Each structure stands twice: as structure tokens, then as C-alpha cells.
Amino acid sequence: MKNKQKLWIEPNSQDHSGTLYAVFTLKQAPRHSVLAGQWLRTYVDGGTLEELEKKYPNIDMSEFKRDYPVCVPSEPPEWFDPANAGESWDEE
């Protein structure tokens, strides 16, 4: 069975013809990422509201941009090697 993603439409930008919209989903950052395990708001598609509602029937609509803040952990992941990048984890 295919895993279904939760999708939603929200206002994305504005041009001369009016507000454009975007479809987003949440994806979990992979293990090799500094943000490993955190949920990331991910762009899927964009266009006019009419185009997106036709392409994604029964999709949730948000009147505002949803914010999913991410934070870099204070401790480095196991795979981090400061010699590899010439940097340390705690540099500002």
C-alpha cells in the first residue's frame, strides 16, 4: 500500500495577476541530515488556486502560510567529522 502524504494549499506569492498558491507537504529529514528526524515543510507544486484545486481535489486550504520551525541541535550527529569540513559544531 502506498504511503499517502498530507498535502495543503497556501498563498505563496503575488504577481501582477494576483496571489499565486503552492502545495506543500511535510517530510522527515533523513538520518544523514543535521536536521535528522525533524519535520520539514516541503514544496510540491505551485500555480493559481483554480489550477491547484483541479489538480488536487479535496485538498486542505490554508489562508495563511504554515510555519514549521526547525532547529539545529546543540550536539553534533554521530557522523559529524570536523576534520572533513574544517569546522567545529559550536562555531557561531
C-alpha positions as CSV (number, residue, x, y, z in Angstrom):
1,M,0.0,0.0,0.0
2,K,1.4,3.4,-1.0
3,N,2.0,5.9,1.8
4,K,-0.2,8.9,1.3
5,Q,1.2,12.4,2.0
6,K,-0.8,15.1,3.8
7,L,-1.0,18.0,1.3
8,W,-2.3,21.5,1.7
9,I,-2.5,24.7,-0.4
10,E,-1.5,28.1,0.9
11,P,-0.8,31.5,-0.5
12,N,2.8,31.6,-1.8
13,S,3.5,34.9,-3.6
14,Q,1.9,37.6,-5.5
15,D,2.4,38.8,-9.1
16,H,0.6,41.2,-11.4
17,S,-2.3,38.8,-11.9
18,G,-2.9,38.3,-8.2
19,T,-1.9,35.8,-5.5
20,L,-0.3,32.6,-6.5
21,Y,-0.6,29.5,-4.4
22,A,1.6,26.5,-3.5
23,V,1.0,22.9,-2.4
24,F,3.2,21.7,0.5
25,T,3.7,18.6,2.5
26,L,5.8,17.6,5.5
27,K,8.7,15.2,5.1
28,Q,11.1,14.0,7.7
29,A,14.7,15.0,7.3
30,P,16.9,11.9,6.6
31,R,19.3,10.4,9.1
32,H,22.4,11.9,7.4
33,S,21.0,15.5,7.8
34,V,21.9,17.9,10.5
35,L,18.1,18.2,11.0
36,A,17.7,14.4,11.2
37,G,14.2,13.4,12.4
38,Q,12.7,16.9,12.2
39,W,9.7,17.5,10.0
40,L,10.3,19.9,7.1
41,R,7.7,21.9,5.2
42,T,8.4,20.8,1.6
43,Y,7.2,22.5,-1.7
44,V,5.3,20.1,-4.0
45,D,3.6,22.3,-6.7
46,G,2.5,25.8,-7.5
47,G,0.1,27.8,-9.6
48,T,-3.3,29.5,-9.4
49,L,-5.8,28.4,-6.8
50,E,-8.1,27.1,-9.6
51,E,-5.3,25.0,-11.2
52,L,-4.2,23.5,-7.9
53,E,-7.8,22.7,-6.7
54,K,-8.4,21.0,-10.0
55,K,-5.2,19.0,-9.8
56,Y,-5.5,18.2,-6.1
57,P,-9.3,17.7,-5.4
58,N,-10.3,17.7,-1.7
59,I,-7.0,19.2,-0.6
60,D,-6.9,21.3,2.6
61,M,-6.7,25.0,2.1
62,S,-4.8,27.4,4.5
63,E,-5.5,31.1,4.4
64,F,-2.0,31.8,5.8
65,K,1.5,30.3,5.5
66,R,2.1,27.5,7.9
67,D,5.3,27.7,9.8
68,Y,7.3,24.7,10.8
69,P,10.4,25.9,12.6
70,V,13.5,23.7,12.6
71,C,16.4,24.0,14.9
72,V,20.0,22.8,14.7
73,P,20.7,20.5,17.7
74,S,23.4,21.6,20.2
75,E,25.2,18.2,19.9
76,P,26.6,17.0,16.5
77,P,25.3,13.8,15.0
78,E,27.4,10.7,15.3
79,W,28.6,11.0,11.7
80,F,29.9,14.6,12.0
81,D,33.7,14.9,11.4
82,P,35.2,18.3,12.0
83,A,38.3,17.4,10.0
84,N,36.1,16.7,7.0
85,A,34.8,20.3,6.7
86,G,37.5,22.1,8.7
87,E,34.8,23.4,11.0
88,S,33.6,22.7,14.5
89,W,30.0,22.2,15.5
90,D,29.9,25.0,18.0
91,E,31.2,27.8,15.8
92,E,29.0,30.9,15.6
